[in-house]
Amino acid sequence: GYGHIILWGAVAAVGVGIGLCIDFATHHSALSSTSSQAALAIPVAVYLLSLCLFHDMGHGHSTLHRFATPLVATLVVATAWLPNAPVWIAFLLVALTVYRTVLEQNHPEAAHAAH
């Protein structure tokens, strides 16, 4: 299908969001802090949700595994109202990566069921 268009569109929008956050931090933007950070947070959340939809849903994973990524995506959007949102977003992405890596190492059969 055409689901990959959403995924790659979100990746492109993340790049724009990073640029807007840099412009705001260097005082070259008329956007507010929340707006510039939302321009990064929302595409990151869309990327995470599209990955979850295309990769995790419907594959015999536990409830926690199935909803860890959507939970992190929700928290990523919420960071737009915090100071230094890009740092919080990075922290959440690292935490999700560690969780999924540990899960795959401890339960390889569940991790590879989606492939």
Residue, then its C-alpha position, 0 to 999 in steps of 0.5 A: g500500500y501507500g503507508h510508507i508515504i506517511l512514514w517518509g513524510a514524518v521523517a521529512a517533517v522531523g527535519v523541518g521541526i529540527g530546523l525550526c527548533i534551531d531557529f528558535a534557539t538562535h532567535h531567528s524565528a517568530l514562533s513561540s517555544t511551544s510552536s517550534q517544539a510542537a513542529l518537532a514533537i508531532p512528526v516524531a509522534v506520527y513516525l512512531l505511530s506509523l511504525c507501530l501500526f505497520h510493525d507491531m499491531g496484530h502480531g501476538h505481542s503482549t499488551l505492554h509491548r503493543f502500547a509502549t510505542p503509542l504511549v511514548a508517542t503521546l508523551v513526545v507530543a506532551t513535551a512540546w509544553l516543556p522547556n528543552a523539548p528536543v532533549w526530552i524527546a531524545f530521552l523518550l526515544v532512547a528509553l523506548t529503544v532500550y525497552r524494545t532491545v531488552l524485550e527482544q533479547n529476553h523474548p526473541e520468539a515474540a520479537h521475530a514473530a512480526h517478521 
